Amino acid sequence: MNPPIVCTIGMTDPWNAAGVGLDVRALAECGARAVSIVAGVSAQDARGVHHVHAVPAESIEAQFDALAAAPLAAYRIGALPNAEAIRAIAARLAGMRVPVVYDPVLCASAGGTFLDDAGVSAVVMNLLPRTSIVMPNLREASILAGVPPIADAAAMGEAARALVRLGAAAALVTGGHLEGDPVDVLFDGELHHFESARLNAAMRGTGCLLADALAAALARGIALSKAVEEARTYVRRKLQRAIEVGGMRVAD
């Protein structure tokens, strides 16, 4: 039996420590075949994001057309460069019947931003209503949901609820930046808390890997809560095996 096909939509990273390059490898590790749509090209390294080139909307649309024959089982969306790209992608996702996993990468972990205020507004107005699950970190959840800075699991739950009110079918707010042991909070009509002991490890691209593993699990027909558990286990395993490359801790 052929593996399910997942379409990753996002930007490139020259180190493949994040972005579409990492997605292709991670999806394969998680039992899916990746196809991809490039929405932007970034120049980034351990010091941050230095330049972003946005792919024109017509090129994004042409890439969708080129994949028309692909029997897609899920979409996985990452960093996007601007409002134009977001609106083009959202229009193509209208009416899709497969899971759409969106990791709203607004800023790079090493520094630098991807989306301006117009882009954030386009996410809220156009893209969130097309997503099966949005999975922001604490800062991204605060920005998208329009809530104060998030400091505990209760506030994470409120932000997740707010994101669903804005149109996402479900929201997973990730708490890796909380003090103490991390907790992730899922709202899909009910609140679910996923807790684990903090690992003494750091790695670039953890959000990308979590989204990849989640999209692959959903593409295989796994229920959402179970898929989140599976994705978290995958990321913890990658954290424990991270390697040093170019001044960064990255997935092996």
Buried (B, 14 or more C-beta within 10 A) or exposed (E): EEBBBBBBBBBBBEBBBBBBBBBBBBBBBBBBBBBBBBBBBBEBBBEEBEEBEBBEBEBBBEBBEEBEEEEBBBBBBBBBBBBBBBBBBBEBBEEEEBBBBBBBBBBBBBEBBBBEEEBBEBBBBBBBBBBBBBBBBBEBBBBBBEBEEBEBBEBBBBBBBBBBEBBBBBBBBBBBEBEEEBBBBBBBEEBBEBEEEEBEEEBBBBBBBBBBBBBBBBBBEBEBBEBBBBBBEBBBBBBEEBEEBEEBBBBE
